[in-house]
Structure formats: structure tokens, C-alpha cells
Amino acid sequence: MSKRVLAIDLGASSGRAIIGQYESGRIALKEIHRFSNDPVILGGTMYWDVLRLFYEIKQSLILSKEYGRLDSIAVDTWGVDFGLIDKSGRLLENPVHYRDGRTAGMIKQSSELIDKGELYRLTGNQIMEINTAFQLLSLSRQRPELLERADKLLLMPDLFAYFLCGKVFAERSIASTTQLYDQEKKDWAYPVADKFGVSRLLPQIVDSGTAVGMLSDEICKELDITPCEVIAVCGHDTQSAEVSVPAKEKDFAFLSSGTWSLLGTELDKPLINESSAALNITNEQGYAGKTSFLKNIIGLWLIQESRRQWIRQGEEYSFAELERLAKEAEPFYCFIDPDAPEFTPAGDIPTRIREYCKRTGQKEPTSVGAIMRCIYESLALKYRAAISELEECTGKKFGTLYVIGGGTKDKFLSALTASACGIRVSSGPVEATALGNIAVQLIHHGEIKDITEARAAIALSEEISVFTPENTADWDKAYERFSKVTKKG
């Protein structure tokens, strides 16, 4: 009887519970529960709705009984966010969402503690205000009494695992997103943590794929379920997704496409030098000792938040309709830098796009289709810039870009990316994060030998589409314009 495992994947807008099994060289998936993952704003602070999410995880466990006994469960989320527990093991308050405004100005304030260049050298992380280190700095400046009461910091997937089994730990991939992790020593960057005054909060680090405990007796009794192992898979969803890249070659580029676009490559060791620092490329720990060398780019957030804005204005559009309108709009009309700071917060993205275009001397997009076309083409051109930077730093030349994750449902974006980058695009699997989560659990159970065998199984488990470049001369001209516009912006 093959092992049966449960992946809990908490994404930017929804959470999913998916059962996986290894059968005939493939990984079979069964989604058993889907629920919204909505932050809650209270008193001017944006929080994770962590107790409701844990309730939904419990519901997933109840629903899993219909499919037979589970052998293990594992949780993945996005990076950087955390909860604080006290010496009694109690959660002090709901974790705060990275899109909250509390980190504004923290990079500048951190320079009082440590030079920006030294911070990058010690951690290898892209300097972003959302990073855990800057969230903690905001607490030390604004709410020091909360930090004084805290005993340990638990990153979000580790917090949910703690709720499930009572064990305190930090899984390696999620720890490496914090700007408090030493990529070279593969341990906490204590010189940085000491300067931020948070070393005592950092728990022991465990490798991805470690069994950290058993589902608690309390939960098993409450839900009337049998115990199963709790596995610390790659808790950072990007690293779980990277396990799913269906590449056979050693040197490949991948794009994990969702609310964020994570475009990178897999290295045997961290790459931290003047070039990577100047280009603000991040190093993160992947599965089996690998390093993810990647760029964080704002992704489908621009489309998701624009759609929410239009709905608030009474204009109902499906994502398919928005894609159609983009296809029908005039190409190369205007461009934005997706990573411009005004596009990170929630709010009126369409108006901000028009203002950006006006500020940079371009024609303003007035229709929904024109705004969507601007987003699509700007993302594709941003990917081209990122690939160029990766090739510059690594000395590698990539022949294929492997696009994985929910963004692969958008075939138009994959086609534009192939043409903009002048590169073959392999698109799929859609369920990359859940597949990676499940694959690591199955490797732990001995069902799958290693990551090579896992990637081969995943390549057979979901449909893969291939796109080739078209109209490359037009895209070369567009890239020249894009580069000039983004420098102005």
C-alpha cells in the first residue's frame, strides 16, 4: 500500500488541502478542501487570520478520513512572516502580514545598526522592507514590550506545524528568507541577529524533509483521527515549487509564477559577491542542500488587485475576460516597472499605472484592455531583464525557462514571456507547490528515491505546455523602450 500524505498549501488568496500518493511512476493528487486566506485589518494593522486558518487545517484532517489513513502532513506558506510564542508556548498575538505598513522606513533605520552592504554579505538575501529582520526591527522600535514577552519566533509554516505537534523549530528553507540566516555557514547569522537584538528568539534549524513530531493526542482525540507524522517540508512555498521543476538538465532557469514571480536558478552553493549585491539577487536554501539564486518580482498581484479594484467599482471581470481584453489591445502601447514601490500596497493599481505612464512621458492607458496589456508586457520584459542578470552573475546561458505554479494557467503570459525573452518556455505543472510539498514527504517515507526521481514523476503527473519565441525583433525594440522607461520611473 503506497503512503498517503496531506499537503496544506497556504497561498496569497486561498489555502488548499491536497492528498498525494505515488502510483505507477506518477504522483496522484486529490484536492479535498479549499478555503480563502484573507488578511484582517484591525486597528490599522493587517493580520493573518491564523486561528481560522488552523480551523480550516483541522477541517482538512477531518475530510481526509474519507480517503483512508494519513501517513503524514506538511504545511507550506510564503516567506518572511512569523508568530511569537511566550515561555508557556502561547501565541502572543495574531501574526502580522508582510503587506502591513509597519516596516516603512526600516531599511533606512537598520543602517544605524549595520551597513547595507554588510547585511547582504552576511545573509545573501535581497534587501526588501518586508523581510523578517525589518519586521522585527519595527517591533523593537514601536512595540518593544511585545518582544520582551516573546520566547521564540516561529515562521508561519513552522507555527502551524507547532500547532499540530507542539514542536518548536525552524525549517531551513523558510529560515533562509528572513535576512537573519547565514547562507555560507547554513545557520542563523548571529552577528546580524545580535545587532537586531533577536538572537534569543531564534529556534533550532532543521533540514527540509525532517519528521519533527506526531500529530498531537489532543488533536487526534478532538477530530477522531489516527496519529500521523508532521513533516517539515520546504516550508517556503517557492522552494516546494522548485522541487517540481520538470528539468532534466543541471543548469536551468525557473519562474515560480503566482502573486509574486520568483525567477531564478538552482546552484550547488550560495553566490554572494559585488555583482549579486548590486543587482539585489537573493540566495535561499532549497531542498537537498541546493541554493536558489533568484529575483523577487511582483507578479500576478498586479492583475489580481486591478481586478479587485474594478469589481469594487461595479465592473465584473473574470480572469479569462481580462486575458481576452489584453490580447485585443494595442501591443507595446506603454510599460511600467512592476517592482516600482507604488505597486506593492493594496489599492487602486489601474490609477497608479496611468500615473506612472504619465510621469514617465508615455501615453496613458485608458481602457481595461490597455491596462492589462501594459501589465502583461511589462511582466514579460521584466522577466527578460531578470534572466539577463542571472546569466551575468552565474556565467550560465539558459536555453529554457521552466514556468511553474498557478500563473501557468495564463497561457498568454507564457507566450509573451517566450517572445520577450527569446527563450523556449516550458509551462507547468500548475500544482507545483503542492507537488513539491508531497514529493518531499514521499521521499521521507522512501516512496521516491530522491529529487531527480521526484522531478521525473512530476513531469509525468501534469500537462506541460511549450511556447517558442515569435516577433523577436519587435520585442527587442520594446525592451529598449522598457529599459528607458523603468530608469525614469
Summary of the structure (lengths in Angstrom):
residues: 489
radius of gyration: 21.8
end to end distance: 58.1
largest distance: 64.6
contacts: 1763
relative contact order: 0.13
helix: 44%
strand: 21%
